[in-house]
Amino acid sequence: AVNAAKRLFGVDGVGVMLADPDGRLRWAVASDQRVQLAGDHQEVLAQGPCQVAFTQGRPVHLRDAGAERAWGEIALLYVDVGLPASLSIPVELPSGPVGTLDLFARAPQDWHDPDLAAVRAYAGLVAGLLSLAARAEVRGALASQLQTALEHRVAPVAAVAWLRLV
């Protein structure tokens, strides 16, 4: 998904950060090492565009981190890894934001409204894939519990609850 987004949006790097059980953003996937480094810095410092996009539920962009000193150390780190422009969009499920979709460019980048709309739509696709993956994992766990129950003739609690829903 990140390599497809990289080609689709014509950027130099893409990553997806997801919230851990404590609500802290962690890298899930990055298109390359530079994107990974940019995200690692945000993880360690717990600040930056990805963090703001996630906590405030809105797009956050840097046109040129070298000129946007308000971002402090994160801006310097973005410049240092060679990705001074970024766009972070919340990845949201009906229950709220679960992470961010993050685009990076090697040169200053103006992020226009059509760019934002397209990346938001793509973030919606990422959210849909995450939701499907979570459901598949739950179904896989239920199938395993049902198989164990059949083998041992015991009705697992989760399987019984699931059967009531069907």
N, C-alpha and C positions, 0 to 999 in steps of 0.2 A: 504494500500500500504506500510506503514512503517513497519508493523509487518511482512509482506511477505518479505520485503527487509532484515529485521533483520534475519529471518530464512535462506534466500537464501545466504546471505553473511557471516553468522556465526559471527555476531558482537553483541555487547551488547546493542546497541541503534541506532536508526535512526530517523532523523527528516527532515522536508522540510521547508525551509524558502522561502518566496515570497516577492517580492518588493511591497511596498505600492505605492500609486499615486505619492509620493514625491521621489521615488527611494530608500527608506530605507528598508532594509531587516527586515521582521517580521516573527515570527513563524507562520506557517500554521498548522502544526501537528508535534507531537513528540511521540515517542513510550513509553516514561516514564518520570517521574519527573526529573531524573538526566539529561536527554537530554534537557528537557525544561529549566533547570537551566543553562546549558552550552550555550544554545541559548539566554536566557535572558541576560546573561552577554555580549554577542556580540551585542545584540540590544542596550543595554544601553551605551556601550563603543564605538559602531560603528566601531569596529575593530575585527580582528581575521580571522581564516581560511575561514569561510563562506563569510565574507566580501571581502576578497582577491579573492576567487574563483569567486564570483559574478562580481566584478568590473573589474577583469582582464580576465575573461572568460576562466579560466584554472583550472585544478585540483590542490588542495592544501592539503597537508597531514602533520600531526605531527606523528612521530613515537613514541615519548615519551615526552609529554609536560613537564615532570619533568626535562628533560635534555636539552630541547630546550628553553633556557632563552630568545632568540631573540624575542619570542612572548610576553614577558613581563607579564603584569597582566593577560592576557587571559590564558597563560600557567599555572599560579598559580591557577586560578579558575577551569580550567579543572582538574588539579590534586586534588583540593579540593572536587569536586563533584564525583571523582572516575572514570573519563573517560579521561585518559591521552593521548590516541591515537585517532586521527580523520582523516577522509578523506572527503573533501568537493568537490563536482562536480557541475559545473553550470547546471542549468535546462534552456535549450534554446529553444525558438520558432524561426521561421524564422526572426522575427524582432529583435532578440537578447536575452540575458539572462533575465529571469524573476524571478530567484531565485536559490536556491541550494538544492541539495540532500546531506545530511550529515550523515556519518556513524561514530560511536564511539565504542571504545573498552576499557575494564577495564585494560588491560595489554598492554605494548608496542607492537606495530604492524608494521611489515614491509609491506608496500603497494607495491606490484609488478605490473608490466605492465598488466598481465592478470586480476588482481583485478581492475585496472583502467579501462580497456576496458569493463569489465562486468558492473561496476557501471555506466560508461558512457552510455552504452546501456539501463540500467534501468532508468537512468535520462531521456533518450529519451522517454521511455514509460510514465514517469511522465509528461513530456511536452505534449505528445499526449493526455493524460487524461485531463490535464488542458485546452488544446485547445478545446477538445470536450465539456467540462463543460462550457466554455465561450460561445461557439456557442449555446449550449442548452439554456443558460440563455438569450441570445439575441433572440433566436427563441421564448422562452416563453414570453418575453416582447412584441415581435411583435404579437404573438397570442393574448395576452391580449389587445393590442391596437386595433387589428382587431375586436375582440369581442366587445369592447366598441364602435368602429366605426359602427359596424352592429346594435348594440342596439340603437345608437343615430343618425345613418345615416350620420356620419361625417368621412371623410377619413383622418386618422392621417398621418402626414408628414413622419414618419419613415416607415410606412406601404406602402405608395405610392412609396417611394424610393426603398424599398425592392422589390415591384412588378415589377419595371422597370428592376431590376437585374435578375429576374427569366425568 
